[in-house]
């Protein structure tokens, strides 16, 4: 967005919403300043600088969130690193643009793959988001990524295999209503995501964190299935984290160099296919999902 666009949009917003509109515009301006700084000051380690056979990406997983569940899973630990990016779109661009991916299988639930990647550059590019969205929870179930990754390993066996889960990224799959929290507080038909609701005081940090953690546990349960259904050395990490008010910022705007946003898990483990799990075949008879609608559901629009 150019400065002129921002001024025009801000003027319209203030006329419509008054003080609240002015606050929104000021927040957007502040985020823009942070992004400009991030384009000049960048840091982080590209995942391809390290050795692994299978790379598990947990979308938007903070390092300190992972620490809270370490005792529940024997394949994760407290090791951390810094991502090259603060958003998925930025991560794909910086991770793959200077790497030979002709031997890489990439199974992804994140729809930015269509915008940033060329399938011809990969051994396999399986865009699970295109056919496996659960309309009820408005995201790609973890098991869809697990099952498609297992099939890619057993049937194609690329040298490097990346499984990019959408969780613990919002929307939260475990229903907040199970804990007595109103579902509309965690997103709704207006596509206002949970980070905007937190910033505006519509939900508490404690409520958000509780459901954020539940979403992490949900995906880790599926990752556990993956680890007994593929072979090789495995790294479990994230493309970025989420901000819950650090430096006055929320969510994961791109090119923002705040450590709390770029600090992510880096868990090394091993996997062995014991042959006991048979992956489900994921199909969608109604055809491809609407990418723009999915992006809105994920809070990107």
C-alpha positions in Angstrom: 0.0 0.0 0.0 1.4 3.4 -1.0 1.2 6.4 1.3 -1.4 7.9 -1.0 -3.5 4.8 -0.7 -3.2 4.8 3.1 -4.2 8.5 3.3 -7.3 7.9 1.1 -8.3 4.7 3.0 -7.7 6.4 6.3 -9.8 9.4 5.4 -12.7 7.2 4.4 -12.3 5.0 7.5 -12.3 8.0 9.9 -15.4 9.4 8.2 -17.2 6.1 8.7 -15.9 4.9 12.0 -14.5 8.0 13.8 -12.0 7.5 16.5 -11.9 3.7 16.1 -11.2 4.2 12.4 -8.3 6.5 13.2 -6.9 3.9 15.6 -7.0 1.3 12.8 -5.2 3.6 10.4 -2.5 4.5 13.0 -2.0 0.8 13.6 -1.6 0.1 9.9 0.9 2.9 9.7 2.9 1.5 12.6 3.0 -1.9 11.0 4.2 -0.3 7.8 7.1 1.3 9.6 8.1 -2.0 11.2 8.0 -3.7 7.8 10.3 -1.0 6.3 12.7 -1.7 9.2 12.5 -5.5 8.6 13.4 -5.1 4.9 16.7 -3.5 6.0 17.4 -5.6 9.1 16.9 -9.3 8.3 18.2 -12.4 10.1 17.4 -16.1 10.5 18.6 -19.5 9.2 17.4 -21.1 6.0 16.2 -24.6 6.7 18.2 -25.9 3.7 21.4 -24.9 5.5 20.8 -27.8 7.8 20.6 -31.6 7.2 17.3 -33.5 7.4 15.3 -36.1 5.4 11.9 -34.9 6.5 11.1 -31.3 7.5 7.9 -30.6 9.4 6.6 -27.0 9.3 4.1 -26.1 12.0 2.6 -22.9 10.6 2.8 -20.0 13.1 4.2 -21.9 16.0 5.9 -19.8 18.7 8.9 -21.4 20.4 7.6 -20.7 23.9 4.3 -22.3 22.9 6.1 -25.4 22.0 7.9 -25.3 25.3 4.6 -25.6 27.2 3.9 -29.1 25.6 7.4 -30.6 25.6 6.6 -33.0 28.4 3.7 -34.4 26.4 5.7 -35.6 23.4 9.0 -37.4 23.3 9.9 -36.1 19.8 10.1 -32.4 20.7 12.4 -30.5 22.9 13.3 -26.9 23.9 15.7 -26.1 21.0 15.0 -23.0 19.0 16.2 -21.1 16.0 15.3 -17.9 14.1 13.2 -18.1 11.0 14.2 -16.2 7.9 10.7 -14.7 7.8 7.8 -13.4 9.8 5.0 -14.7 7.5 4.3 -17.7 5.4 4.4 -15.8 2.1 7.8 -14.3 3.0 9.1 -17.7 4.3 8.3 -19.5 1.0 10.0 -16.7 -1.0 13.2 -16.6 1.1 13.4 -20.4 1.7 13.0 -21.7 -1.9 14.2 -18.9 -4.2 17.9 -19.7 -4.2 17.7 -23.5 -3.6 17.6 -26.4 -6.1 14.3 -28.0 -5.3 14.4 -30.6 -8.0 14.8 -33.3 -5.4 12.3 -31.8 -2.9 8.8 -33.0 -2.3 6.7 -30.3 -0.7 3.3 -31.2 0.8 1.6 -28.0 1.9 -1.6 -26.8 3.5 -0.7 -23.2 3.0 -2.3 -21.5 0.0 0.5 -19.1 -0.6 2.3 -21.9 -2.5 0.2 -21.0 -5.6 1.4 -17.4 -5.4 5.0 -18.0 -4.6 6.1 -21.4 -6.1 6.4 -23.1 -9.5 5.4 -26.8 -9.5 8.0 -27.4 -12.2 10.8 -26.5 -9.8 9.9 -29.3 -7.4 10.1 -33.1 -7.5 6.6 -32.9 -6.1 4.4 -30.0 -5.1 1.3 -31.3 -3.4 -1.1 -28.4 -2.6 -3.3 -30.1 -0.1 -5.2 -26.8 0.5 -6.7 -27.2 -3.0 -8.8 -30.3 -2.2 -8.8 -31.0 1.6 -10.3 -28.0 3.3 -12.7 -28.9 6.1 -15.6 -26.4 5.6 -16.7 -26.6 9.2 -13.4 -25.5 10.7 -12.4 -23.5 7.6 -8.9 -24.9 7.4 -6.9 -27.9 6.2 -7.0 -30.8 8.8 -3.7 -32.0 10.0 -4.4 -35.5 9.1 -4.7 -34.5 5.4 -1.1 -33.3 5.4 0.1 -36.4 7.3 -1.6 -38.8 5.0 -0.4 -37.1 1.8 3.1 -36.9 3.2 3.1 -40.6 4.0 2.0 -41.4 0.5 4.6 -39.2 -1.0 7.3 -41.0 1.0 6.1 -44.5 0.3 5.3 -44.1 -3.3 7.8 -41.4 -4.6 10.4 -41.2 -1.8 12.0 -37.8 -2.7 15.5 -37.0 -1.2 14.0 -34.2 0.9 10.3 -34.2 2.0 8.6 -31.2 3.5 5.3 -31.4 5.3 3.8 -28.0 5.9 0.9 -28.2 8.3 -1.5 -25.2 8.7 -1.7 -25.6 12.5 -1.3 -24.2 15.1 -2.2 -21.2 12.8 -5.7 -19.9 13.3 -8.5 -21.0 12.8 -8.3 -23.2 15.9 -9.5 -26.7 15.1 -10.4 -27.8 18.6 -13.7 -26.0 19.1 -13.4 -23.2 21.7 -17.0 -23.9 22.7 -15.8 -27.2 24.2 -14.2 -25.0 26.9 -17.3 -22.8 27.2 -16.0 -20.0 25.0 -18.2 -18.5 22.3 -17.1 -19.7 18.9 -17.8 -16.3 17.3 -15.1 -14.8 19.6 -12.5 -16.8 17.7 -13.5 -15.7 14.2 -16.7 -15.6 12.2 -18.3 -14.8 8.9 -16.8 -11.3 9.0 -13.3 -12.9 8.7 -12.0 -10.9 11.6 -9.2 -13.2 12.8 -8.4 -13.9 16.5 -5.4 -11.6 16.5 -7.5 -8.6 15.5 -10.0 -9.5 18.1 -7.3 -9.7 20.7 -5.9 -6.3 19.7 -9.3 -4.8 20.0 -10.0 -6.3 23.4 -12.8 -8.7 22.2 -11.0 -11.7 23.6 -8.4 -12.1 26.4 -4.8 -13.2 25.9 -5.4 -16.2 28.2 -8.3 -17.4 26.1 -6.4 -17.0 22.9 -3.3 -18.7 24.3 -5.3 -21.7 25.6 -6.8 -22.4 22.2 -3.6 -21.7 20.4 -1.9 -24.4 22.6 -4.8 -26.8 22.0 -4.3 -26.3 18.3 -0.6 -27.1 18.6 -1.4 -30.3 20.5 -4.0 -31.2 17.8 -1.3 -31.1 15.1 1.4 -32.8 17.1 -0.9 -35.8 17.6 -1.0 -36.1 13.8 2.8 -35.5 13.5 3.2 -38.4 15.9 1.4 -40.6 13.3 3.7 -39.3 10.6 6.8 -40.2 12.6 5.9 -43.8 12.7 5.0 -43.9 9.0 8.1 -42.5 7.3 11.8 -43.1 7.6 14.8 -40.8 8.2 16.1 -37.8 10.1 13.4 -35.3 11.0 13.4 -31.6 11.9 10.2 -30.1 13.4 10.1 -26.3 13.1 7.9 -23.4 12.0 7.8 -20.8 9.3 7.2 -18.0 11.9 5.4 -17.4 15.2 2.6 -15.0 16.3 2.7 -11.7 18.2 0.3 -11.2 21.1 1.1 -7.6 21.8 4.9 -7.5 21.8 6.0 -4.0 20.6 2.3 -3.3 20.2 1.9 -5.8 17.3 -0.4 -8.8 16.8 -0.4 -11.8 14.5 2.4 -12.2 11.9 2.8 -9.3 9.5 5.6 -10.0 7.0 9.0 -8.4 7.2 8.7 -7.6 10.9 12.0 -8.5 12.6 10.7 -8.8 16.2 12.4 -11.8 17.9 9.2 -13.1 19.5 7.8 -13.5 16.0 10.9 -15.0 14.3 11.9 -17.3 17.2 10.7 -20.8 16.3 11.2 -24.4 17.5 14.0 -26.5 16.0 13.4 -30.1 17.2 15.5 -32.9 15.8 14.3 -36.5 15.9 14.1 -39.6 13.8 11.3 -41.5 12.1 10.8 -45.1 11.3 7.9 -46.5 9.2 6.5 -49.5 11.1 4.0 -50.2 8.4 1.0 -50.2 10.7 -0.7 -47.0 9.5 -2.6 -46.8 6.2 -3.2 -43.3 5.1 -6.6 -42.1 3.9 -7.0 -41.1 0.3 -8.1 -37.4 0.3 -10.3 -36.3 -2.5 -12.8 -33.5 -3.2 -15.5 -34.4 -5.6 -16.8 -30.9 -5.7 -13.5 -29.7 -7.2 -10.9 -27.2 -6.1 -11.4 -25.0 -3.1 -11.7 -21.2 -3.5 -8.2 -19.9 -2.7 -9.2 -16.4 -1.9 -11.9 -17.6 0.4 -9.4 -19.8 2.2 -7.0 -16.9 2.6 -9.8 -14.9 4.2 -10.6 -17.7 6.6 -7.0 -17.9 7.6 -6.9 -14.2 8.3 -4.9 -13.1 5.4 -7.5 -10.9 3.7 
